[in-house]
Amino acid sequence: MILDRLFRPRPALVAGRALYARVVEQSRSPALYIDFAAPDTTEGRFEIYSLHVVLLLDRLRDQGERAAETSQGLFDTYVSSLDDALRELGVGDLSVGKKMRKLGEAFYGRAKSYEAAFTGLPDAAALEALLERTVYAGATNPQPLKLAAYVTAQRAALAAQPLDRLLEGEVAWRSA
């Protein structure tokens, strides 16, 4: 009993893990890769996963201490999953740290860029340009207008969801 309480993860970490699991589900939606032409590559998937994490972090921003803890749990789970993915791809232990630092820098850069693009909404020009530079870098058939509409619809759907549900790890994504 006492050990259970000592080693039980904090509720915010449990919620962050659950939110990340929903990010994974949504990010694997075939429509993102078929209808919106997101590249089905390691880099394309990184961008789509990161985008969905940023959307949730954006929704939880400035919503109090529990939301901040849940955001941290989501981010920690995301980083841990990236580390696991690198190892599964065969990256050696000595290189994982360097690659994680680069991925972390990329994520923080994306997060700041998305935040700036979100402040310009409803004018989606900055968001479309950002998506073209990141998600569609090197893509042959980019669809930034469609993906930007998807992102703004997801932001609106997240804003409409009760904070308490999100803090319990429940999120209802719009279908892609």
Secondary structure, DSSP 8 states (H G I E B T S, - for coil): -HHHHHHS--HHHHHHHHHHHHHHHHHT-HHHHHTS----SHHHHHHHHHHHHHHHHHHHTTS-HHHHHHHHHHHHHHHHHHHHHHHHTT--HHHHHHHHHHHHHHHHHHHHHHHHHHHTTT--HHHHHHHHHTTTTT-SS--HHHHHHHHHHHHHHHHHS-HHHHHTT-------
